[in-house]
Amino acid sequence: MTLTPTRKRILFAVVLIGLALTWPGYTLFAGARPFIFGFPASFAWLIACVLAGFAALVLLYQHDNKRKQAKP
């Protein structure tokens, strides 16, 4: 498996999401208020990170399928 520029960017995004869910990133949204779409800020932050990780994996899947179909 080679690390193409697209794969490097997606890997960077996944690592960044992981850091956002640990101490330095999570403390910014650790309070119970304000509410975002009816959820406390800390829970809305977790939901946003999970959705961002899902989007990154979908992009990786699409990128790999394009590369696989391009090879004869």
matplotlib code that plots the C-alpha trace (Angstrom):
import matplotlib.pyplot as plt

x = [0.0, 1.4, 0.7, -0.6, -1.2, -4.9, -4.3, -1.9, -4.5, -7.1, -4.7, -3.9, -7.6, -8.2, -5.2, -6.5, -10.0, -8.4, -6.5, -9.7, -11.4, -8.6, -7.4, -6.4, -9.3, -12.1, -11.6, -12.7, -16.2, -16.3, -19.1, -22.7, -23.8, -24.4, -26.8, -26.1, -29.2, -30.5, -27.4, -24.8, -21.7, -19.6, -22.0, -22.4, -18.5, -18.4, -21.1, -19.3, -16.0, -17.7, -19.4, -16.1, -14.4, -17.2, -16.8, -13.0, -13.5, -16.1, -13.6, -10.9, -13.2, -14.1, -10.4, -9.4, -12.2, -11.2, -7.5, -8.6, -10.8, -8.0, -5.6, -6.1]
y = [0.0, 3.3, 6.6, 8.9, 12.5, 11.9, 9.0, 11.2, 14.0, 11.6, 10.0, 13.5, 14.3, 11.1, 11.8, 15.4, 14.1, 11.7, 14.7, 16.7, 14.0, 14.0, 16.5, 19.6, 19.6, 18.3, 20.8, 23.6, 22.1, 20.3, 22.4, 21.5, 24.8, 26.2, 23.8, 23.1, 21.6, 20.6, 18.8, 20.0, 21.3, 18.4, 15.8, 17.9, 18.0, 14.2, 13.9, 16.3, 14.4, 11.0, 12.5, 14.0, 10.6, 8.9, 11.4, 10.8, 7.1, 7.5, 9.7, 7.1, 4.3, 6.3, 7.1, 3.5, 2.4, 4.9, 3.7, 0.1, 0.7, 2.7, -0.3, -2.7]
z = [0.0, -1.1, 0.6, -2.1, -1.3, -0.8, 1.6, 3.5, 3.9, 5.0, 7.5, 8.8, 9.2, 11.2, 13.5, 13.9, 14.9, 17.4, 19.0, 19.0, 21.1, 23.8, 26.4, 24.4, 22.0, 24.2, 27.0, 24.7, 24.6, 27.9, 29.4, 29.6, 28.1, 25.5, 23.8, 20.1, 18.3, 21.7, 22.8, 25.3, 23.7, 24.8, 23.2, 20.0, 19.7, 19.9, 17.3, 15.0, 15.3, 14.6, 11.5, 10.3, 10.8, 8.9, 6.0, 5.9, 5.7, 2.9, 1.0, 1.5, 0.2, -2.9, -3.5, -3.3, -5.6, -8.2, -8.0, -8.2, -11.3, -13.0, -12.9, -15.7]

ax = plt.figure().add_subplot(projection="3d")
ax.plot(x, y, z, "-o")
ax.set_aspect("equal")
plt.show()
